[in-house]
Amino acid sequence: MNEMISINPATGETIAKYKCLGSDEAFEEVKKARKEFKHWSLKPLAERKELVRKLGETLKKNKDKYAKIITEEMGKPITQAIAEVEKCALVCNYYYENCEKFLANDNIQIDGVKKSYVKFQPLGVILGIMPWNYPFWQAIRYAVPAMLAGNVCLLKHASNVPGSALAIEDAFVDAGFPKDAFKTLLINGKVAGEIINSDLVEGVSLTGSNEAGEKVGEIAGKKIKKIVLELGGSDPFIVLKDADLKLAWETGVSARFQNNGQSCIAAKRFILHVDIAEEFTKNFLRILKSWKIGDPLDRNTNAGPLAREDLLKELEKQVKRAVENGGKIITGGKRIPGKGAFYEPTVIEMKKDNPVLQEEIFGPVASIVVCSNEEEQLEIANNTQYGLGASVWSRDRERAEEFASKVEAGMVFVNSMVKSDPKLPFGGVKKSGIGRELSQYGIREFTNIKTIVIN
């Protein structure tokens, strides 16, 4: 792959073409980052955090410009794209206010020792391999805490959002960061693998598919490098029989179909108690049918196209497999004719043994499974290779909290949709990944947690 092509998924038209870096060119950039690390890591935290504050201001000031780039490259409705950039500014402000506390020495009293403490020091160059579905948010949430800790960052972004990738680099430069402290590399997967396999980077943060996670984990593991992997999800949306149904169905539509269903923490499996299944489904469909599907630059649009044509074709195959294995399409199930990679918002009722429930469906398709009791709901919720997020819906908060403690996931929300927040650690268990982003846990992931004992 010698070039990256940015294609508008709403129209199929080419936006721009970008030349990719070859292996030698990419390694030259990595070497520049290593050189910069020696300077960046020695800057006082007060200087680093001031630049992060300015980055937040830059993002906020240019949110409309950046949102338009996002929408045109991957099809996210413009209002959601603006919210994404605003959230990036929010995470900058959060770490600006809290980084000194999170990175302060952790003093620990040991008997017979005069002084002992834990110090958090940067590792070096961190390569971020980021996806297209939240092109600004994913990159900013990995880079900002890593750089505040004293690391420098390289970004290998998804091949269909090169315009976003370069705009992110521009934002760092405009905020006053040294040009080699954060750098976008327009490279293919092969070159990225070569970089990980070299001795020039100390860590890798990847958000993406399980296949990509396995490949990166294999290379990094052989080289004994620190990794954070945020991979797939098949989040259960568990509605118990005593739930506030109106709140559940109103939230459920957004939880599944926001960003056109292209989110790792989207609600994907609606696990309903039989006593409420009919009422929930009827009203869920009623709200879904009121959504406007179309031009993502129109502020009244609720859902746009899938990000790429190949993703739409894979979604069609998954829906076909679901039906072949007994699934019943309640609404949707077809491509929308005309230009662009548009697919009808789709709801499929499935039995618990449908093999498609074991897959991550990345698009506007919701699966519904009806259960006879709570024990069965819990069993189905946990019967997956994934363990990213989950939500539980019940008027009895104490009971719901107990139920939530039994769900195998990195994040469980009671009576609200799963979403990332700078204050909370983000990540999963099982094949949904390892490590955490955001909060105090995320800023320490790419640090040497060094013990110092003084007698």
N, C-alpha and C positions, 0 to 999 in steps of 0.2 A: 504494500500500500504506500504509494508515493505522495498521495494527497488525501485530504479530508474534504468532503463535500457537505455543506450545510444545505439541507433541503427542507422547505416549509411543508410539514405534513398535512396542512389544511388545504394546500393547493397543488402539491407535487412539484412546485417550481424550485429551481436551484437559487439559493440566496447568494452563496459565495463558495469559492474553492480555495483551499489552503495547502501550501506545501508542507509535507511532513519532514521532520528532521531525520536524517540517517543516523546510524549508530555512532559514528565518529562525532558528528555535530552534537548529538544528545549528550555524549560523555563529556564534551567540552563544557556544556552547561552545568553538568553535575559537579565537575571540578571547580567551577566558579562558585557554586553553592557551598562546597566544602571550605573554600577559602573564606567566604563570607561568614561562615559559622564561627570562625575564630574571633571575629569582631562582634558579631551579633550576640553571641552567648555571653560576652563580657560586658555588654551594655547593662547599666542598672535597670532593674525591673521597672522603675518609675519612667524611664525613657521608652521602654518597649510598650508599656501599657498606654502611654500618651499617644503613640502611633496607632494603637488599636482603637482608641477613642476617636481619633481622626478618621480612621477607616469606617467606623460606624456612621460618622457624619457624611462622608463621601458617598456611602451606599444610600443613605436616606435622601441626600440631595439629588442623586441621579436615579432614584428608584423607577421613574417612568421610563427612562432610557433603557435601563437594564431589563425591566419587565418586558419591554417590547422585543428585546433580543431573545429572551427566554421563550416568549409566546411564539414568535416566528420560527424558532429552531425546533421546538418540541411540542408545540400545540397546547400548552397549558392556558386556560382562560386568563385573560389579562388581569382580572381582579385578583385571581389567585397568584399570579406572577408578581404583582405589586406586593401582596402580603408576604410572599417568600422573601423578597428583598428587604422588606421592613423587619422581618424576623432575623435576617442576617445582621442588621443594625442593632437589634435587641441583644443578640448574643455577644456582640462587641461590647456593648455597654455593661452587660452582666459580668463579663470577665474583667473589664476595666475596674469595676467596683469591688470585685472579690478575689482577684488573682493573688494579691499580696497575702491574704489570709490562707488561700489554698496552697501556696508554695512556701509558706513560712516553715522554719524548722519545727519538727515535732519533738519536743523535749520529753524524754522518758527517764524516770527515776529507777536506777538499778542499785541494789544493795552493794556496798563496798566500792562503789565507783563514784568519782568526784563529779563527772559530767558525762551524759550520754544523750544523743539525739539522732533524729533521722533527717537527712538533708535531701532535697529533690533537685537533681542536676540534669541538664539536657543531655540527650544521647548524641545528636549530630544532625545529619541530613535525613529527613523523613519524606518518603515518596507517598503521595496520595493518589490512589486510583479510584476515580469517582464516577458515578452513573449520571445518566441524562435526565432522570425524572424530577429531581430538584437540583438543577445545575449550579445555582449559586449557593443554596443552603448547605448542600452536602460538602462542598469545598470549604466554605467559610467555617463550618462547625468543626471540621477536622483541623484546619490550619491555625485558627486564632489561638486556641489553647496550647497547641504544640509550640507555636512561635513565642507565646508569652513565657513558656517554660524555658526558652532559650534555644530551641531548635530552629533550623531553617527548613523550608518546605518546597517540594517540587510537586506540581500537579500534572498527572496524566489523566485527562478527562475523556469522557466517552466520545467516540469518533463522530457522532452526529450533532455535537454541540461545541464545535471549535470556537464559534463566535463568542459564546458565553465564557469559555475558558480564557480567551484572550482579554475579554472585558474584566474578568476578575483580577487578572494580573495588572491591568491598567488601574483598577481601583486601589490596589496596594501601592502602586507607584505614586498615584495622585495623592494618597494619604501621607506620603513622605517616607515609606519604607525603602531601605537600600534595594537596588534593582535585583540583586541576586539572593535576597533573603526569602523571597517568594517568586517562583518562576513557573510559568506554564510551558510544558513540553508537548508539542504536537507530535506524538510518536505512536507507533502501533504496539500491539501486545508483545511482539517478539523483542523489540528494543526494550520495553519495560522489563521483561524477564531478564534480559542481559544486565540491566542496571541493578535489579534486585540481587542477581547472582554475583555482582561485583563486590568489592570491599569499600565502595564509595558511598553507600547509604547504610544507615543504622536501623531503620525501621520502615514498615509499610502499613499504611491504613487503607483498607479497601472496603468500599461499599458497592455491592453488586451481586451477581448471580452466584449460586453455589459452585458452579463449574469454575468460574473465575477464582473464587475463594480457595478451591482445592488446588488449583495450579499455583497461585501465589503462596499458599501455605506450604506446598511441597518445596518450592525453591527457597523460601525464607527459612523453612525448618532445617534444611540441609546446611544453611549458612548460619544457623543459630541467631536469627534476627527477630527482634520484637515485632509482632504484628497485632493489629486490631482488624477483625473481620466482621462487617455487618452485612449479613447475607439475606436469603429469602425469608418469607413469612407466609403463613396461611392462618391469619389471626381468626380465632373464634369470637363470635358476637353471641353471647349466651343469654337468652331471655328466659328467666324463670317465670313460673306461672303467676307470681304475685307482683310482677314488674309494673311500673308506670308505663303502660304500653304506648301512650301518645308520645312521651319523651323518647322511648326506645325507637319507634318507627321513624319519627322525625329526624333523630340523630343518625339512625342507621343508613338512611339514603346518602347523607353526606359522608359518613364513615366509609362507605363502600365506593362511591362514585366520584368523590373529590379527586382532582387531577386525572379524571377519566379512569379511575380505578388503578392507576399506575403508581402504587405506593407499597412499600414493603409492609407498612403498618396499617394498611387499609383493612377494614373488616371484610373477610373473604368467605367465611362459613357462618351462616346464620343458623344457630342451633336452638330450635324453638321447642318449648314444652307444648305438648299436644293440646292442652286446654286453651292456649292463647294463639296457637299457630294460625288459624284461619283469620282471626281479626287482625293480627299483626301483618300478615301477608297482604290482605286486602288493602290496608291503609298504606303500607310500604309501596305497593304498586301505584296507588293513587297519587302519592307525592312524586314518585319517580316519573310518572307520565306527564307531570307538569313541568319537568325540567326542559330547558331549551338547549338543544344540541346544534352546534353550528360554528360560525366564524369565531375563533377564540379571541380575536381583537375586539369583538363586540362586548361591551361591559354587561350586557344582559344574558350572555351565554353562560350556561352552567357547566357544560362539558364540551370539549373539543375533540380533535382526532386522536388516534393513537400516534405515538411519536415516530413510528417508522412503518413502512409497508410490510416488512418481514414480520414485525410484531403482530400485525393484524392477521396475517396468514397463520401464524402459530396459534393465535387465539381461536381462529375458526376451527383448527384441528382439535383443540381442547374441547370446544363445545360439541363437536361431532363425536368425540370419544365419550363425553359425558352422556350423550343421548344413546349411543350404542350400548352403554352399560346401564341402561334403565332410567336415565335422567329425563325429566319432563320439563320442556321449555314452557314457562308460564307467560313470559313476554320477551320480545326481542329475538335474538338468535341469528341475525343476518347483518351483512355489511350494508351500509347505507349507500345507495347508488350515487354516482357523480364523482367529482374531483375529491382528492384527499383520502386519508386513511381513517374514515369514520365507520364506527360500528354501533349498532343499536344497543342501548342499555338493556341488559339481559338478566333475567332471573330464571334459575333452573332448580327444580325440586329434585333432590337426590336421596337415594337410600344410603345408609351409613357405610356400606361396603363398596360404593362407587369408587373405583381407583383414581378418578380425577380429583377427589377430595385430598389425595396425598400429594397433589401438585400445587405449585403456586400459580394462580391465575392472575396474570398481570394485565388487567384491562377491565372494561365495564361489564363484568359478569359476576353476579352474586349467586351463591349456592345456598339452598335452604334444606335443612335436615330437621325432620320432626321427630321428637323423642317422647317416650311415654312417662319418664320420670327424671329426676335430677341426677340420679346415679348414671343413667345412660347419657345425659347431657355432658357430664364430666368425662365419662369414658371417651366419647366422640371428640370432645375438645382436645384431649391429650393424645388421641390416636393419630399422630402426625409426626413427621420427621422434623418439623419446625417448632420453634418455641420463642417467638419474638414478642408479640403483644397479644392481649386478649381483653375483652370487656365482659362484665357480668352485670345483669340488670335485674334489680329486685327492690321492692319497697322496704324490705327488712335489711337494713344496712349491715347489722351485725352478722346475720346469716350469710349475706352476700360476701362479706369480708372473709368469713370462714371458707366459703366456696372458692373465693379467689386464691386463698393460700394453697389450695390443692391443684390449681391450674399450673401446668408446666410451661412457664413463659418468663421472659426477663422483665416484662411490664404487664401489670393487670390493673385496669381502671374499672371502678364500680360506678355505674350510672353515668358514664360519659365515654366519649370515643377516645381511642388511643391516639395520643399526639406527643410529639417531642417538646420538651421545655428545657431551656438552658439550666434550670435549677435541678433537674432530675437526670440521673444516669440513664443512658440510652443504649440498649443492646439486648441480645437474646441468649438462649441456651440451645442445646441440641444442634441441629444443622443451621440454625439461624445466626451462628457466629460465636466469636469469643472477644472478650474485652468490652470496654465501655467508652462511649463518647459523652460529652457534656458534663456539667456539674464539677465538683471537686475531683471525682473519680476520673473523668476524662482528661483533665489537665495534667494528671500524674501518670497517664499511660505511657508516654514517651519520655520518661525520666529515669535516671538511675536513682533508685530509692536507697540511698547510701546511709549506712549506720556508722556513726562516729562515736567512739568511746574514749574518754580521757581519764586517766588515773592520776 
